[in-house]
Amino acid sequence: MTLRRALGGPWLALLGHLLDQVQKHRARRILDQCAAVGRDVRLRMPVVVYDPQSLRLGDCVDIGEFVVLRASGGLTIGSRVLIAAHAVLTTRGHPKTLPRYGQIEDAPLLVEDDVWIGAGAIVLPGVSVGRGAIVAAGAVVTHSVPPFCIVAGVPARPVGEVHGSGPIRRSES
Ligand SMILES: CC(C)(COP(=O)(O)OP(=O)(O)OC[C@H]1O[C@@H](n2cnc3c(N)ncnc32)[C@H](O)[C@@H]1OP(=O)(O)O)[C@@H](O)C(=O)NCCC(=O)NCCS
C-alpha cells in the first residue's frame, strides 16, 4: 500500500498545509529580525540570511528559493528588486594574507531599486548594483554595476543596457 493510500488525500493536504505554514513562519521570523523591511516582501523559502539585523529591504522585494544573503557588513536592497533562485549576495570577506581563519573583512553591499539578479549569480562585498540594472544568471559581480546596465559572465562584464523602460517610480521606502 502506498503512503498516499495509507494516509489518504486529506491527510496529505493537511501535511502540505502545515509545511507551508512552517515555511511562512520561518520567513516571518527572518523578516522580523531585519533592520528594515518594506511592504510586500516575499522570501520563497528556503532562503538563508546571516545577520538579518544588518539587512535592509525596500518595498516589493521578491527573493527566490535557496538564495543566501550574508549581511554582516551591511546589505541594503532597494524596492521592486527581483533576486532569482540560488543567488548569493555576500558582504563577508577574509584577508588574503595569513592569519585568515577567524579574521573578517566585511564590506557593505547595495542593490538599488528595480534591479533584477538572475539565477545563481554571486554579488561580492563592496559592490553596488545600480538602479534598474540586470545581473545575468550565473554572473559573478566583482565591481559595481552602473544604473540600467546588463552584466554577465565571470567576472561580470557589461553586455547591454536596459532600454525602453516605462517610467521608473521613485522608491517609496
Ligand atoms: C541577462 C539576460 C536578461 C540577458 O538577456 P538578453 O538581453 O536577451 O541577452 P542576449 O541573449 O541578447 O545576450 C547578450 C550577450 O550576453 C550574453 N549573455 C546573456 N546572458 C548571459 C549569462 N547568463 N551568462 C553569460 N553571458 C550571457 C550572451 O551570450 C550575449 O553575448 P554575445 O553578444 O557575445 O552573444 C538573460 O541572459 C538572463 O541571464 N536572464 C536571467 C534569467 C533568470 O535568472 N531567470 C530566473 C527567474 S527570474
The ligand as an SDF file (V2000), in Angstrom:
LIG
                    3D

 48 50  0  0  0  0  0  0  0  0999 V2000
   20.6470   38.9260  -18.5690 C   0  0  0  0  0  0  0  0  0  0  0  0
   19.5840   38.4480  -19.5250 C   0  0  0  0  0  0  0  0  0  0  0  0
   18.2150   39.0220  -19.1430 C   0  0  0  0  0  0  0  0  0  0  0  0
   20.0150   38.9890  -20.8820 C   0  0  0  0  0  0  0  0  0  0  0  0
   19.0220   38.7410  -21.8180 O   0  0  0  0  0  0  0  0  0  0  0  0
   19.2130   39.3220  -23.3020 P   0  0  0  0  0  0  0  0  0  0  0  0
   19.3210   40.8070  -23.3120 O   0  0  0  0  0  0  0  0  0  0  0  0
   18.1550   38.7080  -24.1270 O   0  0  0  0  0  0  0  0  0  0  0  0
   20.6420   38.8250  -23.6380 O   0  0  0  0  0  0  0  0  0  0  0  0
   21.2300   38.3760  -25.0230 P   0  0  0  0  0  0  0  0  0  0  0  0
   20.7730   36.9940  -25.2740 O   0  0  0  0  0  0  0  0  0  0  0  0
   20.9780   39.4300  -26.0760 O   0  0  0  0  0  0  0  0  0  0  0  0
   22.7610   38.3320  -24.6560 O   0  0  0  0  0  0  0  0  0  0  0  0
   23.6350   39.4240  -24.7860 C   0  0  0  0  0  0  0  0  0  0  0  0
   25.0300   38.8590  -24.6250 C   0  0  0  0  0  0  0  0  0  0  0  0
   25.2030   38.4950  -23.2620 O   0  0  0  0  0  0  0  0  0  0  0  0
   25.4980   37.1070  -23.1460 C   0  0  0  0  0  0  0  0  0  0  0  0
   24.7780   36.5750  -22.0110 N   0  0  0  0  0  0  0  0  0  0  0  0
   23.4640   36.7030  -21.7360 C   0  0  0  0  0  0  0  0  0  0  0  0
   23.1630   36.0830  -20.5970 N   0  0  0  0  0  0  0  0  0  0  0  0
   24.3150   35.5530  -20.1400 C   0  0  0  0  0  0  0  0  0  0  0  0
   24.6510   34.8040  -18.9910 C   0  0  0  0  0  0  0  0  0  0  0  0
   23.7270   34.4770  -18.0860 N   0  0  0  0  0  0  0  0  0  0  0  0
   25.9330   34.4530  -18.8200 N   0  0  0  0  0  0  0  0  0  0  0  0
   26.8750   34.7770  -19.7300 C   0  0  0  0  0  0  0  0  0  0  0  0
   26.6210   35.5050  -20.8450 N   0  0  0  0  0  0  0  0  0  0  0  0
   25.3570   35.8610  -21.0400 C   0  0  0  0  0  0  0  0  0  0  0  0
   25.0000   36.4970  -24.4540 C   0  0  0  0  0  0  0  0  0  0  0  0
   25.6950   35.3100  -24.7520 O   0  0  0  0  0  0  0  0  0  0  0  0
   25.2690   37.5970  -25.4200 C   0  0  0  0  0  0  0  0  0  0  0  0
   26.6270   37.6020  -25.7750 O   0  0  0  0  0  0  0  0  0  0  0  0
   27.0680   37.6830  -27.3510 P   0  0  0  0  0  0  0  0  0  0  0  0
   26.5650   39.0330  -27.7960 O   0  0  0  0  0  0  0  0  0  0  0  0
   28.5500   37.5900  -27.2930 O   0  0  0  0  0  0  0  0  0  0  0  0
   26.3840   36.5590  -27.9970 O   0  0  0  0  0  0  0  0  0  0  0  0
   19.4560   36.9150  -19.5540 C   0  0  0  0  0  0  0  0  0  0  0  0
   20.5150   36.3620  -20.2880 O   0  0  0  0  0  0  0  0  0  0  0  0
   19.4890   36.3080  -18.1440 C   0  0  0  0  0  0  0  0  0  0  0  0
   20.5430   35.9570  -17.6120 O   0  0  0  0  0  0  0  0  0  0  0  0
   18.3090   36.2040  -17.5480 N   0  0  0  0  0  0  0  0  0  0  0  0
   18.1780   35.6870  -16.1980 C   0  0  0  0  0  0  0  0  0  0  0  0
   17.0930   34.6090  -16.1700 C   0  0  0  0  0  0  0  0  0  0  0  0
   16.9140   34.0730  -14.8030 C   0  0  0  0  0  0  0  0  0  0  0  0
   17.8040   34.0120  -13.9900 O   0  0  0  0  0  0  0  0  0  0  0  0
   15.6850   33.6560  -14.5120 N   0  0  0  0  0  0  0  0  0  0  0  0
   15.3640   33.1320  -13.1670 C   0  0  0  0  0  0  0  0  0  0  0  0
   13.9810   33.5360  -12.7250 C   0  0  0  0  0  0  0  0  0  0  0  0
   13.8230   35.2840  -12.5060 S   0  0  0  0  0  0  0  0  0  0  0  0
  1  2  1  0
  2  3  1  0
  2  4  1  0
  2 36  1  0
  4  5  1  0
  5  6  1  0
  6  7  2  0
  6  8  1  0
  6  9  1  0
  9 10  1  0
 10 11  2  0
 10 12  1  0
 10 13  1  0
 13 14  1  0
 14 15  1  0
 15 16  1  0
 15 30  1  0
 16 17  1  0
 17 18  1  0
 17 28  1  0
 18 19  1  0
 18 27  1  0
 19 20  2  0
 20 21  1  0
 21 22  1  0
 21 27  2  0
 22 23  1  0
 22 24  2  0
 24 25  1  0
 25 26  2  0
 26 27  1  0
 28 29  1  0
 28 30  1  0
 30 31  1  0
 31 32  1  0
 32 33  2  0
 32 34  1  0
 32 35  1  0
 36 37  1  0
 36 38  1  0
 38 39  2  0
 38 40  1  0
 40 41  1  0
 41 42  1  0
 42 43  1  0
 43 44  2  0
 43 45  1  0
 45 46  1  0
 46 47  1  0
 47 48  1  0
M  END
$$$$
